[in-house]
Amino acid sequence: MCGIMGYIGERQALPILLDGLRKLEYRGYDSAGVAVFGNGRIEVRRAAGKLARLADMTSQNGISGTVGIGHTRWATHGLPTDQNAHPHTDCTGKVAVIHNGIIENFLSLREMLETRGHRFSSDTDTEVIAHLIEEELSRSVSLEEAVRRAIQQAHGAYAIVVMSSDQPDRIVAVRQISPLIIGLGNGETILASDIPALLSYTRDVLIIEDGEMAVLTRDGATIQTLDGSRVRKAPMHITWDAEMAEKGGYPHFMLKEIHEQPRALQETMMGRLDVEGVVELDGVSYTSEFVKRLDKIWMTACGTAYHAALVGRWTLEHLVGIPVEPELASELRYRDPLIARDSLAIAISQSGETADTLAAIREAERRGARILAITNVVGSTLSRDADDVLYIRAGPEIAVASSKAYLTMLVALQMLALDLGLRRGTVTAAEAGALIQQLKMLPAKAQDVLDREDQIVALAKKIAPAEHVFFIGRGLDYAVAMEGSLKLKEISYLHSEALAAGELKHGTLALVTKDTPVIALLTQRHVQEKMMSNIQEVKARGGPVIAVAYDGDREVAKHVDTVIRIPETADLLAPVLAIIPLQLLAYYVAKERGNDIDQPRNLAKSVTVE
């Protein structure tokens, strides 16, 4: 969740550190800091709040040097204060440390260090690392050896970056679950926790794996395992355009990313649906024999990705004809799941670094399941841990509230279901061909929905003053209602709930009043009559009803206050189109309420702690 930057080269480090941290703001943070080596010592500046406060502080009281590290922190141990912001230093001020993740045994380590005379200035778990390294450096070892010995005493999930004024020709970084990327420049080497922070400086990167240590110098980087064995790996060339990580003229990243969805859908399907009646999934290598003996599929994810899994369950069961069980990743590993050997476990994560999802999928793997990852980030931990990987190709998603990643997850799951169905014989080539034609029309239809944006802007003005909003739907519409509700609550801060429409009468109708908007999804034709009955229940209590329905549905307008129209498509694909107006609605309600849309309070983009 935290942003990490490091620089060693010939240029001034501070501007590069701050620029990189700005590009990592989407990860969520509540404080920021930098440490720069110059004039024989390390200068540290830290500030709670937004990065702009740190930038003001450093402009008024500048620090100069060509080696430095920077950090944006989301609090896990200790309140978000100046004192608890990273970097943290040792007693001498010669060692500076930044850290993403959690040191689980920090309390016992701190107590031990305090008995040895170490003085602590923060409430964080991170500071113990600086003091452990201080002790090891007193034994006249190299910085990398001191870091290695220190982390052998620490337990947890982390990325740690260290610099020392006694050995200023290097930066040492260690990864244990939390991501770290090295950018290779000309006479300079840059470190970051995500690729967008590096694109302005280089496209050649090295990805540090779990259990590896990197030593960065001006001439490049060497990587070794924690036991000292040299690791050789070729740089990866990144093709992302740096402008993709910028707002492109939109007021917020979220709105830009919503409007990028037609292109993202095209990218997701590109090269995978070219042969008539056939799905070709690069990165997926399971055999037809494996697919035919499958008797159950598990799915695990968190948040928006979990809502994609709920859509995926319906689609997979319909097309593949075997039971599918989706489970929240934070619950799966603790429920003693009855995952049979040779079953398929599908893990979904935009970042590929979500801690709960990684833990859940490792539990499934331990029980003998084959792992299939659906993720956006090439080289992410999830993609490396999986047997099969289906990349969603959404491109950088900067806003905390996910939009285009969700849509591309849906299409990835629909293609996966078609492939599995064809291999099992539960879908004929003709049926697959017809659905593939509908899939190929989704980008244009998504653009059609976006072209109706003005209606959503006007509707948002009416909803913004509300205190409570309900979303209802049945079947696939219920899954979409859950994602629509999540979008609204996470950026508008309105209280919002999603319900299976048939559950309204079991308590929730008591909360419906004339001031409680109810958003009803009506894209599943086989339950249309049942949904109309549920809408009448709301209307009888005076609640205003907003429907999401197909262009050709003329009956719905007679029963609701407002209709948001989407183009006709196969009901199985309707979630891809139905969510777009709900994303826009969440955005414009949040804008109307004056909220920080790209960085909603208390949230982070990639949740790398459990």
N, C-alpha and C positions, 0 to 999 in steps of 0.2 A: 504493500500500500504506500510506503514512503518513497520519496524520490531521492535518488543517489546520483551524484556527479563527482568526477575526479578529473584533474588535468595535470599533465606534466609535459613541458615543452619549452618553447622559446618566447611565446606570447605571454601577456599578462593573464594570469589565471582567473581573476575575479570576474571580468565580464563574461567569460566562457561559462563559468560555474553558474552565474545568475541566469544567463540565457538558457542553459540546459534545464535548470530547475523550473523556469517558466514553462518550458515545453512538457514538463512532468507534472504540472499543477493538476491535471485531470485525475491523478492518482489519489487526490484528497490529502489534505494536511491541515495542521493547526499551528505550526511554527516552522521556522526555517533558520538555517545558519551556514556559515562558511568558515573554513580555516585555510590560511594561506601562509606559506613559508617565504620569508623575505628578511634580509638584514640579519641573518643568523638565528632567527626565532620564528615560532608559529604565532600568528595573530588570529584570534577567533572573534567572530561577530555572530550574535544570536538574537532572534526576536520572535516572540509569540505573534500569532496573527498571520496576515497575508504577506506574501513575498515582497510586496511593494514597501512594506515597513523595513525589511532588511535592506532593500536597495537604497532607501533613503538614508539609513544608518551608515551604510558603507560609502555613500557619496559624500556625506558630511565628515566622516572620519575614515578616510580611505586606507586600504591596505594594498601593498604592492608585493608582487612575487610571481614566479612562473611555475609554482607547484601548489596545488590546493585541492581541497575536497569540499563538497557542499551537500546539503541535505534538507529535505522537507519532511516533517514528522507528523504522523497521526498518532495521538497519544494512546499508549497501551499501559505504560507504567508511569505514574506521575501526571499531574495536571499539565495542560498546555501553557507553560509559562516560559519566560526568557531563560530561566535557570534550567529548565528541563529540556530545552531545545538542544539539538545536536549542532556541531560536534561537541564531544566531551573530551576532557584532557585528564592526564594523570596528575600526581602531586607536583611534579616538576614543571608542568606545562610543555614538556618536550614531546609528548605523544598526543595525537588527536585521533579520535575514532568517530565514525558514523556507522549506523547500524539500522537495518530493517529486519523486523521479526521480534522474537521473544527469547530471552535467556531464562529458561525455566527454573534453574537453580540459583538465580541471582541473589536471593536472600542469604543463603548459606555462604555463598562466595563473599558477599559484602561483609557479613559478620566476621568471617575469617580474616579478610583484609583489614578491617578496622582494628582487630586485635593486634595486627602487625604495624599499626600506626598510620595507615592510609586515611586521608581525609576526603570525605565525599561532599560534593557541593550540589547534588541533584537527587531526585527521587527515582531516577530511571534505573532500569536493568542494564542499560548500555555502559554506564560509567564503570562497572566492574571490569569490563574488558580492558579499558585504558590502564587501570591499576595492575591488572594481571600482566599486561605487556611491559609495564614499567619494571616490575620485579624481574621479568625474564631478561630485559635489556641490561639490567645491572650485572648480569653474568657475562657481559661482553659477547653476546651472540648477534647474528644478523637480525634485521627487522623481521624478515620472513620466518626465521626460526623462533623468534620471540612470539610472533603471532600464532605459529603452529602450536607451541607449548601452551599458550594461554587458552586457545579454544579447545584443547584437549580436556580442560577442566570445566568447560561450559557445556550445558545441554540445552537443546532447543532448535528452533528453526530460525535461520538468520542469513543475512548478507552483511559482512563486516568489511569496512575499508579503513586503512590505517596509514598515517604518515608520521614521521619522526624528524625533529630538527637535527638529530645527530646523524641521520642517514637520509638526507634530503634528496638524494638522487633516485628515489623510488617511491612508489605507492604500492601497498600490499592489499589485496582483496581476497576474501574467502566467501564461498557460497555454500550454504547448507539449506537448500529449498528456495529461498528468496532469490529472484532473478538478478543477474549482473551481465552486462554486455561491454566489451572492449572495442573502441573505435581506433583504427590504425590510420594515422595521418602522416604527413611529411615532416619528420623531426618533432612530432608530438604524438602523445597517446592519450586517449580520452576514455573515461569510464562512465557508465550510466546504468540505471536500472531498467531502461527501456529504450528501444531503438529511435523513436522520434527525437530524443534529445541529442542524437549524434548526427542527424542527417545534414545539418548545415556545415559539418566539418569533414565528414568522410562517409563513404558507403561500404567500406570494407570493415567487417566486424568479426570478432571472436566471441563465442558464447561460452561463458564459464558454466561448467556443469556442477551438480551437487557433489560435494566432497572434494572440490578442487580449489587451489590457491593460484592467484595470478600475481606476478610481480611486474609492475608497469615502470618503464623508463622512457626517456625521450626517444629511444630507438625502437620501441615496440614493447612486446610483452612476452614473458615466458609463463607457461602454465605447468603446474605439477599437482600431483595428488597430495593429500595431507600427510602421506608417509614419505614424501620427497621424490617419488618417481616422476620423471619428466613425461609430459603429455604433449604430443604433437598433433596439431589440427590445422587444417587449411582455413583461411578466412572465408567468410560468407559475404557475397556481394548483395547489397540491398538495392532493390529497384524502385522502392517507393520514391515518389517525388516529394521533396521537402515541403512543397506548397500544400500537399495533402494534409499536413499536420497544422495548417493555418486555417483561419476562419473563412477565407475566400470571399470576403465581402458580407457575410452574414453576421448579424449581431451576436450570435452565440454559436458555439460548436454544435450544440444539440440540434438547432434548426438546420445548420449546414448538413449534418449527418442524416437527418430525416430526409432532406432533399437529395442526398446521394444514394438513396435506396434503390431507385430504378437501375442505376449503373451497378450497384453492388449485387443486385439480383442477377444481372447479366454475367458479372464476373464469376459468381458462384456456379452458374450452369455452364460456363464456357468450356467447350471441349468434352463435356460429360454426357451430353444429350445429342451428339451430332449424328449418330447412326440411328436410323429409324427403328423404333421399338426396342432400343438397347440403351442401357445405362452403363457408362464406363467411368468408374470412380478411381481416379489416381490416388495412390497411397493406401488403398484397401486391397488386401491380399488374401482374405479368407477364401477357402475353396468352396465349390458347390457342394461337395460331400459334407463339409462342416455345416453349411447352411441347412442341408436337408435333415440332418440329425438334431438340429436345434429343437428344444421343446419349450424354451422360455428365454425372454430377453429382459435384462435389467437395465434401467436407466438411472443415472444419478447426476445431480447438478444443484446449483444454488440460485435463488433470486430469479432474474429474468431467464437465465438458462434453464431453470427448472420449469418455468412456464412453457418454454419451447419443448421440453420433454413431455409435458402433459399433452400438447398437440401431437407430438411424435408417438405417444402411446396409442392414441386413437388411430392415427394413420397406419402405424405398423400392424396393429391388430387387424385393421380392415383389409390391408393389402397382403399381409404375410400369413395371417390366420393362426398365430400362436399367441399365448398370453404375454403381456408386457407389463412389467411392474416398475413405475417410476418412484423414486424415493429421494427425499432431500439428502444431500450428501452429509449434512451435519447430523443426520439421524441414522444413516445406513450402517456406519461402522460400529454403532453402539447397540444395534438391535439383534445381533447374532443372526444375520440374514441367511436364509436357506438357499444359498447360491450353489447350484450343482456344477460339477466339473463339466467342462465343454459348453457351458452356457455362454451367451454373449452379453457383456456388460458395456453399455454405451455411456461415456462420460462427456458432458458438455460444459465448456468454459471458454468464454471469449478470450481471456488472457492466457489460458492454459497454466495458470499459476495459483488458482484458487485453492487455498490450503485444505478446506474441508473436502473438496472434490478429489484432490490428489490422495488424501487419506482414505476416502471411501473406495476409490478405484484400486488402491493397493490392497485393501481388504478383499475386494472381489477377486483380484489376481491371486492372492494367497489361497483362496478357496478353489482355484482352478479355472476361473472364467477367462475367456479371451476378451481382451480390452480393445474397444474401438473408441477413439477420441474424435470429438467434433470441436474444433478450436479455430481461432483466428490467427494465432501467432506461431509462425514457423520457428522451430527450435525451442519452443516452450517446454517446460518440464512434462506436461501432460502428453505432448506430441512425442516426446522421447520415451516415455514410459509405456505407451500403447503399442499393441500389435498392429493395429490399423489406424490410419489417421485420415480424416476427411476435413480438409481445410475449407473454411467458409469464405475466405477471400474478401472479407468486408473492408480491408484496409484499416488504417489507424482510426480508432474510435476514441476521441478525446473527452467528450462529455461523460460525466459520471453515469447519467441515466442512459442506458443502452437503447439504441433504436435499430441501426442497420445490422448490428450483430444478431439481434433477435430475428429479424426478417430472414437473414441468410441462414441462420440455424434452422428455421422452418423449412426452407427449400432444400437444405442439405439432408434433413430427415426425410423429406418427401422423396428425394432421389434414392436415398438409402432403402426406404421401404419398397420402392419399385424394383430395385436391384434384388433385394431379398425375395420379393414376391415372384419375380421372373425365375430365379434359381430354384425356388420351391414348387413352381408350377401353379401357384395360387393366383397369379396374374398372367393373362395371355399376352402375346405380343401385340395383338390388336388393342387390348385394353390399355397396355402400357403406352402404345403409340398415341392413343387419344389423350391420355393424361399428360404425356410429354408435350403435346401441342398446346394444351392449356397452360402448362408450366412456362413454355416459351413466350406466352402472351402476357405473363405477369409483369415484366418490367414496364411495358407500355401502359398497362392498366394501373400500375402503381403511380406512374406519372399522371394519369388521368385523375386519380384521387388527389394528388398534390395540387393539381390545377384548380381544385375546388376549395382552396385554402381560405378564401375570404369568408365563406360560411362559418368556418370554425372560429375565425377571429371574432365574428359577431357573437357566436354562441358562448365563447369564453367570457365575454363581458357580463353575460347573464349568470354564469355559473360561479364566477370568482367570489361574489359575496357570501356564498353558501358556507355552512359549517360542516355539512355531511353530504356525501354523495354515495349512491349505491350503483353497482354494476351487476346486471343479471344476464344469464344465458344458459343454454343447455348444450350438452355434448361439446363439440369443438368451440362453440360460442362461450361456454363457461370458462374454458382454458384461456380464451382471448380476453374475457372479462377480468380475469385475475391479473393479466399483464397490463391491461388498461388502467385498472385500479392502482397497481403498483406505480405506474408512471405518474399518475396524478398525485398520489400522496408523497412520492419522494422528492418532487420538485416544487409542488404548489403548497405543501404542508396542510392541505385539506384532509380531514378524516374521510377515508374512502374504504369501502368494503366491496368485495366481489362475492356473489352467491350463485349457487346453482338455483335457477329460477324456481324450481319446485320447493325449495326450502324457505321461500319468503314467508309462507304461512306459519312456519314453525318458529315464531318469535320476532323476526326482523320487521314484520309489518307494523309492530308497535312503535317503530321509530320513524315510519314514513309520515311526513306532513307536507303541507303545501310549499314549504321551504326546503324540501329534500329532493333534489333532482335524482332521478333513476334513469340510468343509461342501459337500454335493453338491446342486446345483439340478436339479430334475426336473419342469419345466413344459412341456417340448417333447415332445409325445407321439410324434412320428415318430422320435426317437432314444432312446426309453425303454429299449429292450432293450440298446442299446449302453452307456447309462449304468449299467444294472444290472451289466454285466460289469466296468466300471471300479470300481464300488463293491466288487465281490467281490475285485478286486485289492488294494484297501485293507484289507478285512477279513482277507485272507489274511496280511497283515503285522501284524495286531493293532491297526490304527488305528481309533479310534472314529469313526463316521460319523454326521453330522447331516444330514438331508435336508430340503429345502424342496419341498413337493409339494402338489398339489391336495387338497381335502377328500375327493374321490371316489376317490382313488388308494389302494386297500386293499392292493395288492401290496407297496408300498415298505416298509411297517412290518415285513415279514418279513425284510428284508435290512439294516436299519440300526439304530442304537442309539436315535436320537431323530428324530421327525418334527415339523417346523414346518409347520403347515397354512395354506393360503391358499384363499380361495374360488375356485370354478371361473370361468374366463373364456376367451376366445379365446386360443390360444397366442401370437398376435401381440401381445396386450396384456399378457401375463403379467409382463413386466419391471416394470410399474408396481406390481403387488402384491408380487412376489417380493422386491423390494429393501427393502420396509418392515421386515420382521422383521430383516433384516441391519443396517439403520440402528439399530434398537433394540438389537440385540445389541452393536454397536460402542459405543453409548452406555453400556450397563450394564456392559460389561467395563471400559471406561475409568473409570466411577464406582467399580467394585469395586477398581480399582487406585489410586484416589485421584488421578487426573490432572486437570489443568486442561482441562475439556472444551471450553469455548467458545473458548479461545485456546491451542490445542496448540502445543508448543514448535517454534520455527524456521519457523512457517508464517504466511502472511498471506492475507487474504480475496481481495483484488484485486491480482494480481501485475502491477505496472505497469512493471517493468523486464524486459529480456530475459535 
